Amino acid sequence: MNFSDIGLQVPRILLPAAGIDMQKWAVIACDQYTSDPQYWEDLAAFIGSAPSTLKMTLPEVYLEDEDVEERIRQINSTMHTYMKDGTLVEHDPGFVLVQRRTSMVPQRQGLMVALDLECYDYSKGSHSLIRATEGTIMDRLPPRIKVRRNAPLELPHIMVLIDDPRKTVIEPLFESKLKKIYDFGLYAESGHLNGYLVEDPQLHQQVGQALQALADPHEYQRKYPGHEDVMLYAMGDGNHSFATAKALWEELKQQTSDPESIMQHPARYALVELVNIHDPGLEFEAIHRVLFNVDVEQLQQDMEQFFRVAGMECTLEPHADADTCLTAMAAAEEGNDHCIGCVLSGEYFLLRIARPQKTLAVGSLQDFLDDYLEEQEDVRIDYIHGAESVTRIGSRPVCAGFYLPAISKHDFFRTIVQDGALPRKTFSMGEADEKRFYLEGRRIRMDS
């Protein structure tokens, strides 16, 4: 069943067969713990020979390894094996209602659906129904494209936000009698997952109609005066994975000799988890920056020069430790200056930027980092969650870390509608261990 006007499809979802150890099956999104190979080594040891989504995904910590091509071939082979030997079972069209508990929140609710990539455009200034909320880093797409290009199925960690203050789409489904399809604790005390199959066509209609009401042009313009192009879906997590699916879909359309038939191809859609931004279990966290192979003295000089030339002024105010630095950053949030905590080879500072030209502190910092990284070819950047990781990495010799403030989720949709996409890697939906775990799948090839 398709709701073409709102880019929604009721998918045929693949789930692991009965008897499979779900704690070993479900693993965290591949773009987490990118500076912590030990996490992934411990996870692989825990899983052993058991069936697992780890064997069908490529953790980004391994992207630069010499055997990456062989890893991708093995991923595709494992997908085919799991589909042939009964490890994965395809269900009739339906949604999956998800209930997630984490160490931080007692409950976060979501709904697995398929979204139409024809309704998405990640280019700057796009006004598409499904909209990117942060800048898309184009050089992050090629490795993802390599993994997806020959894959027979998709396993998403993508989370897409809807603005549903009256809670009309996801929440009412919990009042229905649904079949529970999984109930288990996640690896490394990352919380708990419950899942329920939504098979009733009447409930599909209920979801579709509720989303159609959110996309009503008159209601939308009442909410956002002067903005006619409706944004129903806003990318939360997995922006680059969704952009990868879009890039390959466009490639597929260009290669076809039958433009009518291609529109029925399963790769036209991508499986995602919808989350209501008003869900009390959803919290926005900052995404911090860490640098490796840094000449700290040169970094400070370049920073001062960059902001001075740009008509701003930056100062580094010393602090004794991470706690006092973060306290000072929080206290400065109400002022006009942009204040960012930083640790430079173990020394702590509050970076204060006067007369900032960007709305958000992350925008001011990222402008400098982009310029700095162009000049410093040996320096590597990583985007990480959790202040503790910034402290640990930034305390090492020739390393630096920047602590960034979180943005408010309550102004999120209005900001995107009015100002466009945020600077890349601006926000995170929770900490690293709260991210979506791979579990459900969906076929994306006609011959699979």
C-alpha positions as semicolon CSV with decimal commas, in nm:
position;residue;x (nm);y (nm);z (nm)
1;M;0,000;0,000;0,000
2;N;0,134;0,341;-0,100
3;F;0,034;0,691;0,009
4;S;0,200;0,869;-0,281
5;D;0,096;1,221;-0,179
6;I;0,296;1,192;0,144
7;G;0,579;0,970;0,015
8;L;0,482;0,675;0,236
9;Q;0,486;0,304;0,161
10;V;0,376;0,015;0,382
11;P;0,688;-0,206;0,354
12;R;0,741;-0,582;0,353
13;I;0,985;-0,607;0,642
14;L;1,249;-0,875;0,694
15;L;1,294;-0,997;1,051
16;P;1,521;-1,261;1,204
17;A;1,366;-1,606;1,239
18;A;1,242;-1,740;1,572
19;G;1,515;-1,873;1,797
20;I;1,787;-1,631;1,692
21;D;1,969;-1,459;1,979
22;M;1,838;-1,104;1,938
23;Q;2,103;-0,946;2,160
24;K;2,368;-1,078;1,921
25;W;2,156;-0,998;1,613
26;A;2,099;-0,627;1,680
27;V;2,402;-0,396;1,677
28;I;2,454;-0,022;1,706
29;A;2,467;0,210;1,401
30;C;2,790;0,183;1,200
31;D;2,879;0,551;1,248
32;Q;2,917;0,521;1,626
33;Y;3,238;0,463;1,826
34;T;3,445;0,560;1,522
35;S;3,746;0,636;1,744
36;D;3,699;0,329;1,964
37;P;3,797;0,013;1,774
38;Q;3,794;-0,178;2,103
39;Y;3,414;-0,146;2,118
40;W;3,380;-0,321;1,783
41;E;3,640;-0,586;1,866
42;D;3,459;-0,669;2,191
43;L;3,125;-0,679;2,005
44;A;3,261;-0,919;1,743
45;A;3,397;-1,146;2,016
46;F;3,060;-1,141;2,194
47;I;2,874;-1,236;1,874
48;G;3,113;-1,507;1,763
49;S;2,959;-1,732;1,497
50;A;2,596;-1,634;1,575
51;P;2,382;-1,463;1,306
52;S;2,414;-1,086;1,340
53;T;2,358;-0,760;1,160
54;L;2,724;-0,686;1,237
55;K;2,806;-0,928;0,956
56;M;2,589;-0,726;0,715
57;T;2,716;-0,376;0,799
58;L;3,051;-0,196;0,781
59;P;3,146;-0,009;1,098
60;E;3,306;0,318;0,994
61;V;3,601;0,252;1,224
62;Y;3,720;0,010;0,951
63;L;3,661;0,235;0,648
64;E;4,031;0,307;0,596
65;D;4,151;-0,051;0,646
66;E;4,322;-0,229;0,357
67;D;4,065;-0,511;0,354
68;V;3,759;-0,287;0,318
69;E;3,673;-0,422;-0,030
70;E;3,680;-0,780;0,099
71;R;3,462;-0,675;0,393
72;I;3,203;-0,535;0,150
73;R;3,203;-0,855;-0,057
74;Q;3,153;-1,056;0,260
75;I;2,867;-0,829;0,367
76;N;2,681;-0,890;0,041
77;S;2,749;-1,263;0,059
78;T;2,613;-1,282;0,414
79;M;2,297;-1,097;0,311
80;H;2,229;-1,352;0,037
81;T;2,302;-1,640;0,275
82;Y;2,067;-1,512;0,547
83;M;1,787;-1,467;0,293
84;K;1,835;-1,814;0,146
85;D;1,884;-2,018;0,462
86;G;1,584;-1,879;0,650
87;T;1,776;-1,658;0,893
88;L;1,569;-1,366;0,761
89;V;1,193;-1,401;0,715
90;E;0,988;-1,160;0,502
91;H;0,651;-1,057;0,645
92;D;0,336;-0,934;0,476
93;P;0,313;-0,556;0,428
94;G;0,314;-0,383;0,763
95;F;0,479;-0,132;0,989
96;V;0,680;-0,217;1,299
97;L;0,600;-0,019;1,613
98;V;0,918;0,027;1,817
99;Q;0,956;0,093;2,188
100;R;1,312;0,173;2,303
101;R;1,437;0,214;2,658
102;T;1,785;0,358;2,715
103;S;2,002;0,434;3,016
104;M;1,884;0,795;2,985
105;V;1,510;0,765;2,910
106;P;1,242;0,512;3,013
107;Q;1,080;0,507;2,669
108;R;1,118;0,637;2,313
109;Q;0,861;0,540;2,049
110;G;0,906;0,495;1,676
111;L;0,744;0,345;1,367
112;M;0,926;0,158;1,089
113;V;0,798;0,273;0,748
114;A;0,934;0,311;0,394
115;L;0,975;0,662;0,251
116;D;0,978;0,759;-0,117
117;L;1,319;0,884;-0,232
118;E;1,142;1,075;-0,510
119;C;1,027;1,310;-0,232
120;Y;1,379;1,382;-0,109
121;D;1,646;1,623;-0,225
122;Y;1,958;1,676;-0,014
123;S;2,094;1,966;-0,220
124;K;2,139;2,302;-0,048
125;G;1,821;2,508;-0,034
126;S;1,592;2,215;-0,111
127;H;1,222;2,251;-0,028
128;S;1,134;1,881;-0,065
129;L;0,874;1,693;0,141
130;I;1,156;1,495;0,306
131;R;1,430;1,737;0,397
132;A;1,793;1,721;0,505
133;T;1,842;1,905;0,834
134;E;2,222;1,929;0,821
135;G;2,469;1,985;0,541
136;T;2,546;1,663;0,352
137;I;2,920;1,587;0,340
138;M;2,957;1,456;-0,013
139;D;3,284;1,272;0,049
140;R;3,106;1,060;0,312
141;L;2,879;0,907;0,045
142;P;3,123;0,699;-0,170
143;P;3,206;0,435;0,096
144;R;2,837;0,399;0,181
145;I;2,753;0,371;-0,189
146;K;3,007;0,089;-0,223
147;V;2,834;-0,105;0,055
148;R;2,480;-0,050;-0,078
149;R;2,539;-0,076;-0,454
150;N;2,530;-0,458;-0,477
151;A;2,348;-0,525;-0,151
152;P;2,024;-0,726;-0,187
153;L;1,873;-0,566;0,122
154;E;1,893;-0,263;0,347
155;L;1,933;-0,252;0,724
156;P;1,862;0,103;0,834
157;H;1,979;0,302;1,131
158;I;1,794;0,603;0,983
159;M;1,560;0,799;1,211
160;V;1,328;1,058;1,055
161;L;1,143;1,321;1,257
162;I;0,782;1,434;1,229
163;D;0,631;1,742;1,397
164;D;0,320;1,596;1,560
165;P;0,244;1,790;1,882
166;R;-0,103;1,630;1,918
167;K;0,054;1,282;1,889
168;T;-0,176;1,153;1,616
169;V;0,053;0,926;1,411
170;I;0,261;0,690;1,626
171;E;0,122;0,707;1,977
172;P;-0,237;0,586;1,904
173;L;-0,100;0,255;1,770
174;F;-0,005;0,153;2,124
175;E;-0,378;0,139;2,203
176;S;-0,428;-0,141;1,946
177;K;-0,380;-0,513;2,006
178;L;-0,061;-0,587;1,815
179;K;0,159;-0,893;1,782
180;K;0,484;-0,856;1,977
181;I;0,773;-0,967;1,752
182;Y;1,072;-0,892;1,974
183;D;1,148;-0,809;2,336
184;F;1,511;-0,813;2,452
185;G;1,796;-0,627;2,619
186;L;2,060;-0,462;2,402
187;Y;2,435;-0,520;2,403
188;A;2,656;-0,330;2,649
189;E;2,364;-0,212;2,862
190;S;2,235;0,008;2,580
191;G;1,875;-0,037;2,690
192;H;1,586;-0,255;2,579
193;L;1,381;-0,301;2,260
194;N;1,020;-0,406;2,210
195;G;0,867;-0,438;1,863
196;Y;0,510;-0,491;1,746
197;L;0,389;-0,581;1,396
198;V;0,124;-0,346;1,253
199;E;-0,048;-0,566;0,991
200;D;-0,406;-0,433;0,992
201;P;-0,481;-0,230;0,673
202;Q;-0,715;-0,011;0,877
203;L;-0,422;0,090;1,097
204;H;-0,217;0,160;0,785
205;Q;-0,493;0,394;0,672
206;Q;-0,501;0,553;1,017
207;V;-0,129;0,631;1,000
208;G;-0,153;0,758;0,642
209;Q;-0,446;0,987;0,719
210;A;-0,275;1,129;1,027
211;L;0,036;1,211;0,823
212;Q;-0,177;1,362;0,548
213;A;-0,334;1,591;0,807
214;L;0,012;1,705;0,919
215;A;0,098;1,779;0,556
216;D;-0,219;1,980;0,489
217;P;-0,097;2,298;0,310
218;H;-0,340;2,530;0,493
219;E;-0,243;2,396;0,835
220;Y;0,124;2,413;0,740
221;Q;0,105;2,779;0,635
222;R;-0,082;2,863;0,953
223;K;0,209;2,710;1,144
224;Y;0,483;2,858;0,923
225;P;0,349;3,173;0,753
226;G;0,510;3,249;0,418
227;H;0,636;2,893;0,361
228;E;0,432;2,705;0,102
229;D;0,652;2,398;0,043
230;V;0,556;2,146;0,307
231;M;0,832;1,970;0,503
232;L;0,661;1,665;0,650
233;Y;0,972;1,462;0,731
234;A;1,299;1,599;0,870
235;M;1,612;1,387;0,878
236;G;1,721;1,301;1,231
237;D;1,989;1,032;1,233
238;G;2,134;0,864;0,926
239;N;2,127;1,162;0,691
240;H;2,419;1,026;0,488
241;S;2,271;0,677;0,466
242;F;1,946;0,823;0,333
243;A;2,143;1,040;0,089
244;T;2,327;0,726;-0,025
245;A;1,997;0,553;-0,098
246;K;1,888;0,860;-0,295
247;A;2,212;0,875;-0,496
248;L;2,184;0,510;-0,598
249;W;1,815;0,547;-0,682
250;E;1,899;0,835;-0,918
251;E;2,177;0,625;-1,070
252;L;1,934;0,336;-1,123
253;K;1,686;0,564;-1,302
254;Q;1,956;0,694;-1,535
255;Q;2,063;0,343;-1,630
256;T;1,718;0,204;-1,711
257;S;1,572;0,154;-2,058
258;D;1,221;0,125;-1,910
259;P;1,142;0,445;-1,717
260;E;0,787;0,334;-1,633
261;S;0,878;-0,001;-1,480
262;I;1,169;0,139;-1,283
263;M;0,929;0,345;-1,071
264;Q;0,807;0,015;-0,920
265;H;1,159;-0,084;-0,816
266;P;1,201;-0,145;-0,440
267;A;1,511;0,079;-0,434
268;R;1,279;0,376;-0,487
269;Y;1,200;0,355;-0,115
270;A;1,414;0,347;0,198
271;L;1,324;0,190;0,532
272;V;1,337;0,434;0,825
273;E;1,212;0,475;1,179
274;L;0,974;0,767;1,220
275;V;1,001;0,948;1,554
276;N;0,781;1,228;1,682
277;I;0,999;1,521;1,783
278;H;0,754;1,578;2,070
279;D;0,821;1,233;2,215
280;P;0,939;1,298;2,574
281;G;1,195;1,019;2,533
282;L;1,374;1,204;2,252
283;E;1,655;1,431;2,357
284;F;1,899;1,629;2,143
285;E;2,265;1,607;2,231
286;A;2,557;1,799;2,087
287;I;2,801;1,641;1,845
288;H;3,154;1,735;1,948
289;R;3,473;1,761;1,742
290;V;3,813;1,605;1,802
291;L;4,133;1,656;1,603
292;F;4,431;1,424;1,566
293;N;4,794;1,501;1,466
294;V;4,762;1,862;1,577
295;D;5,036;2,116;1,641
296;V;4,849;2,286;1,926
297;E;5,052;2,607;1,911
298;Q;4,985;2,638;1,538
299;L;4,615;2,561;1,594
300;Q;4,583;2,848;1,841
301;Q;4,760;3,091;1,608
302;D;4,548;2,988;1,310
303;M;4,230;3,019;1,514
304;E;4,310;3,372;1,629
305;Q;4,402;3,478;1,275
306;F;4,095;3,321;1,114
307;F;3,846;3,499;1,339
308;R;4,037;3,828;1,330
309;V;4,038;3,831;0,947
310;A;3,666;3,744;0,949
311;G;3,589;4,050;1,163
312;M;3,545;3,859;1,488
313;E;3,760;3,824;1,794
314;C;3,845;3,501;1,972
315;T;4,004;3,450;2,310
316;L;4,108;3,135;2,496
317;E;4,026;3,157;2,867
318;P;4,216;2,890;3,067
319;H;4,038;2,650;3,305
320;A;4,163;2,389;3,548
321;D;3,972;2,089;3,414
322;A;3,684;1,969;3,196
323;D;3,416;2,030;3,462
324;T;3,502;2,395;3,520
325;C;3,533;2,447;3,146
326;L;3,188;2,299;3,079
327;T;3,036;2,495;3,368
328;A;3,173;2,818;3,222
329;M;3,037;2,725;2,879
330;A;2,688;2,663;3,019
331;A;2,694;2,990;3,213
332;A;2,783;3,183;2,897
333;E;2,495;3,045;2,684
334;E;2,266;3,344;2,746
335;G;2,517;3,598;2,614
336;N;2,577;3,717;2,260
337;D;2,921;3,561;2,229
338;H;2,971;3,206;2,107
339;C;3,141;3,003;2,380
340;I;3,292;2,662;2,311
341;G;3,486;2,445;2,553
342;C;3,812;2,300;2,427
343;V;4,093;2,076;2,546
344;L;4,427;2,113;2,370
345;S;4,671;1,833;2,449
346;G;4,535;1,815;2,804
347;E;4,496;2,189;2,873
348;Y;4,143;2,329;2,909
349;F;4,008;2,656;2,771
350;L;3,684;2,836;2,698
351;L;3,696;2,958;2,340
352;R;3,501;3,285;2,332
353;I;3,408;3,427;1,989
354;A;3,290;3,788;1,997
355;R;3,067;3,938;1,724
356;P;2,980;3,595;1,573
357;Q;2,840;3,594;1,220
358;K;2,656;3,262;1,248
359;T;2,343;3,183;1,449
360;L;2,488;2,876;1,619
361;A;2,823;2,823;1,790
362;V;2,878;2,507;1,587
363;G;2,856;2,719;1,269
364;S;3,132;2,952;1,389
365;L;3,357;2,663;1,488
366;Q;3,295;2,459;1,174
367;D;3,382;2,752;0,948
368;F;3,722;2,772;1,116
369;L;3,778;2,395;1,116
370;D;3,697;2,368;0,745
371;D;3,953;2,637;0,667
372;Y;4,211;2,488;0,905
373;L;4,179;2,134;0,771
374;E;4,231;2,253;0,414
375;E;4,571;2,388;0,516
376;Q;4,670;2,107;0,752
377;E;4,662;1,790;0,543
378;D;4,798;1,565;0,820
379;V;4,527;1,662;1,069
380;R;4,225;1,431;1,097
381;I;3,884;1,524;1,239
382;D;3,621;1,304;1,400
383;Y;3,268;1,384;1,516
384;I;3,182;1,217;1,845
385;H;2,919;1,195;2,117
386;G;2,979;1,244;2,486
387;A;3,194;1,499;2,669
388;E;3,392;1,217;2,832
389;S;3,522;1,106;2,491
390;V;3,627;1,463;2,407
391;T;3,817;1,482;2,735
392;R;3,985;1,144;2,684
393;I;4,094;1,210;2,325
394;G;4,177;1,579;2,371
395;S;4,402;1,495;2,665
396;R;4,638;1,297;2,442
397;P;4,950;1,460;2,296
398;V;4,897;1,628;1,953
399;C;4,517;1,603;1,992
400;A;4,245;1,861;2,049
401;G;3,879;1,842;2,146
402;F;3,592;2,090;2,123
403;Y;3,282;2,067;2,345
404;L;2,970;2,206;2,178
405;P;2,633;2,304;2,330
406;A;2,316;2,114;2,236
407;I;2,038;2,283;2,038
408;S;1,673;2,286;2,151
409;K;1,449;2,030;1,982
410;H;1,145;2,255;2,037
411;D;1,266;2,512;1,782
412;F;1,403;2,249;1,544
413;F;1,135;2,233;1,272
414;R;1,083;2,609;1,271
415;T;1,459;2,666;1,235
416;I;1,486;2,427;0,937
417;V;1,176;2,570;0,766
418;Q;1,288;2,932;0,809
419;D;1,670;2,912;0,790
420;G;1,736;2,591;0,596
421;A;1,972;2,307;0,685
422;L;2,193;2,344;0,990
423;P;2,573;2,317;0,973
424;R;2,676;1,955;0,934
425;K;2,703;1,743;1,248
426;T;2,513;1,998;1,458
427;F;2,302;1,770;1,674
428;S;2,256;1,413;1,783
429;M;1,940;1,236;1,890
430;G;2,076;1,111;2,221
431;E;2,415;0,977;2,320
432;A;2,605;0,708;2,130
433;D;2,446;0,414;2,313
434;E;2,097;0,558;2,249
435;K;2,135;0,535;1,872
436;R;1,921;0,305;1,661
437;F;2,032;-0,057;1,647
438;Y;2,019;-0,247;1,318
439;L;1,740;-0,505;1,335
440;E;1,473;-0,487;1,063
441;G;1,557;-0,520;0,693
442;R;1,396;-0,482;0,354
443;R;1,471;-0,606;0,000
444;I;1,606;-0,339;-0,235
445;R;1,683;-0,551;-0,544
446;M;1,430;-0,705;-0,784
447;D;1,633;-1,027;-0,812
448;S;1,691;-1,084;-0,441
